[in-house]
Amino acid sequence: MKRPSFLHGVIVAAVLGFFASAVVATLTPFVGLGAVIRLVIPLLALAYLLYLFSRSRERLGRVTTLTLWGALAVVTWWIAPPLPLYLLIHVGAIWLVRSLYFYSGVMPALMDLGISALSVSATVWAISRSGSVFLTTWCFFLVQALFVAIPITIRSRRADSTSAASDNDTFNNAKRNADKALRQLFTQ
């Protein structure tokens, strides 16, 4: 599967925003807003994780990751921490899964953590300004879609020059061996 694009992220954000607003509007009269929010957050996280799995090249550990995430979601729901902490736990789980499946290095993972923090800030801003569940969810996942701009790995210049030097040495050795083999062919 190829890496997702920002356009995929925008579409996913719109779909998840519509889903969240529909579920909140439908269930709030029956069970209350707090209970619905505590249901919608893990459902959105699960849908987003499934989207990430569908776009990841990494195939190993998906069942284990999904099982561990499910256990985390159930325990978090059962303990019922305050709503901001509840949201941060799920955002942290999304960040951890994305870091494991899309990056090979600490720096890209830390950059992704920054995007996750920015998405939480956008969520707080959107809910305080609009009060709309759709806009809040859309803003959160829209900022999350920026993860495609983070490179898979970040190498230092020293590591690049070292690998370039070793590539040159390998090439020079192969060239010397080829010249030596040609000389032997023509001298016999």
Protein Blocks (a to p, Z undefined) as FASTA:
>chain_A
ZZddfklmmmmmmmmmmmmmmmmmmmmmmnojklmmmmmmmmmmmmmmmmmmmmpmblgh
klmmmmmmmmmmmmmmmnopafklmmmmmmmmmmmmmmmmmcgcfklmmmmmmmmmmmmm
mmmmmmmmnopaklmmmmmmmmmmmmmmpcfbdcdfklmmmmmmmmmmmmmmmmmmmmmm
mmmmmmZZ
